[in-house]
Amino acid sequence: MASDEGQQHPLKIYWIMWIALFVLSGFSYATDFMDDGAVRTFLILTFMMLKAGGIVWIFMHMGWERLALKLAILGPPVAIGVLIWLMSYEGFYVEDNRHENLGESTFVPTEVHHGASKDEEAAH
């Protein structure tokens, strides 16, 4: 006769995850004392993703799910992240090409009077 009880995970893995989250939070807090810059931003995002991944993997039981469900849940955010990275990469490419081929912008914004008629605007 089959057992009606669900799968039980050892408590040790949850304690290890709590300790890992505490340590990662400490590292994340330590980045507050760093100078602003790319390294600090990278570390903050790295610690954030590690903590979020650990929470999803252990506390939301994603580690024990079938591969099809993992891909169905985690695939779309990864695909969106890749597309965002591709768009930013293309943006840098376009910006570099504009500077290389057209030089720096000489555009000087002018003051716009919203709601003024064309005759009043021409008088200014």
C-alpha positions as CSV (number, residue, x, y, z in Angstrom):
1,M,0.0,0.0,0.0
2,A,1.3,3.4,-1.0
3,S,2.0,6.0,1.7
4,D,-0.1,9.1,1.7
5,E,2.6,11.2,3.2
6,G,4.6,13.7,1.0
7,Q,8.3,13.8,0.6
8,Q,10.2,15.0,3.7
9,H,13.4,17.0,3.3
10,P,16.0,17.0,6.0
11,L,16.0,20.0,8.2
12,K,19.7,20.4,7.9
13,I,19.4,21.7,4.3
14,Y,17.1,24.5,5.6
15,W,19.5,25.5,8.3
16,I,22.4,25.6,5.9
17,M,20.3,27.8,3.6
18,W,19.4,30.2,6.5
19,I,23.1,30.4,7.4
20,A,24.1,31.1,3.7
21,L,21.4,33.8,3.5
22,F,22.7,35.4,6.6
23,V,26.3,35.4,5.3
24,L,25.2,36.7,1.9
25,S,23.2,39.4,3.6
26,G,26.3,40.4,5.6
27,F,28.4,40.6,2.4
28,S,25.6,42.6,0.8
29,Y,25.6,45.0,3.7
30,A,29.4,45.3,3.5
31,T,29.0,46.7,0.0
32,D,27.4,49.8,1.4
33,F,30.8,50.9,2.7
34,M,32.4,50.6,-0.8
35,D,32.8,53.5,-3.2
36,D,30.1,53.9,-5.8
37,G,31.0,52.3,-9.1
38,A,30.6,49.3,-11.3
39,V,32.2,46.8,-8.9
40,R,29.8,47.8,-6.1
41,T,26.8,47.5,-8.4
42,F,28.0,44.2,-9.7
43,L,28.4,42.8,-6.2
44,I,25.0,44.1,-5.0
45,L,23.3,42.4,-8.0
46,T,25.3,39.2,-7.6
47,F,24.4,38.9,-3.9
48,M,20.8,39.7,-4.7
49,M,20.6,37.0,-7.4
50,L,22.3,34.4,-5.2
51,K,19.9,35.0,-2.3
52,A,16.9,35.0,-4.6
53,G,18.1,31.8,-6.3
54,G,18.7,30.1,-2.9
55,I,15.2,31.0,-1.7
56,V,13.6,29.7,-4.8
57,W,15.7,26.6,-4.9
58,I,15.3,25.5,-1.3
59,F,12.3,27.2,0.3
60,M,10.1,27.1,-2.7
61,H,11.2,23.5,-3.4
62,M,12.3,24.2,-7.0
63,G,15.3,21.9,-6.4
64,W,13.1,18.9,-6.1
65,E,10.8,19.6,-9.1
66,R,10.9,18.0,-12.5
67,L,13.1,19.6,-15.2
68,A,10.1,20.5,-17.3
69,L,8.6,22.6,-14.5
70,K,11.9,24.2,-13.7
71,L,12.3,25.2,-17.4
72,A,8.7,26.5,-17.5
73,I,9.1,28.7,-14.5
74,L,12.7,29.8,-14.9
75,G,13.0,29.9,-18.7
76,P,10.9,33.1,-19.4
77,P,12.8,35.3,-16.9
78,V,16.1,34.1,-18.3
79,A,15.0,34.7,-21.9
80,I,13.8,38.2,-20.9
81,G,17.2,38.9,-19.2
82,V,19.0,37.8,-22.4
83,L,16.8,40.0,-24.5
84,I,17.4,43.0,-22.2
85,W,21.2,42.4,-22.4
86,L,21.0,42.2,-26.2
87,M,19.1,45.5,-26.4
88,S,21.6,47.2,-24.1
89,Y,24.5,45.8,-26.2
90,E,22.9,47.1,-29.4
91,G,22.3,50.5,-27.8
92,F,26.0,50.8,-27.0
93,Y,26.8,49.7,-30.6
94,V,24.5,52.4,-32.0
95,E,25.8,55.1,-29.7
96,D,29.4,54.3,-30.6
97,N,28.6,54.3,-34.3
98,R,26.9,57.7,-34.0
99,H,29.9,59.2,-32.2
100,E,32.3,57.6,-34.7
101,N,30.4,58.6,-37.9
102,L,28.6,61.8,-36.9
103,G,30.7,63.2,-34.1
104,E,29.4,64.7,-30.9
105,S,25.9,66.1,-30.9
106,T,25.6,69.9,-31.4
107,F,22.0,70.0,-30.5
108,V,21.1,72.8,-28.1
109,P,17.5,72.6,-26.7
110,T,15.4,75.8,-26.9
111,E,12.8,76.9,-24.5
112,V,9.3,75.8,-25.5
113,H,6.3,77.7,-24.5
114,H,3.4,75.3,-24.2
115,G,0.0,76.7,-24.9
116,A,1.2,79.8,-26.7
117,S,-0.1,80.5,-30.1
118,K,2.2,80.5,-33.2
119,D,2.1,84.4,-33.4
120,E,3.2,84.8,-29.8
121,E,5.9,82.2,-30.3
122,A,7.2,84.0,-33.4
123,A,7.3,87.3,-31.5
124,H,9.8,85.8,-29.0
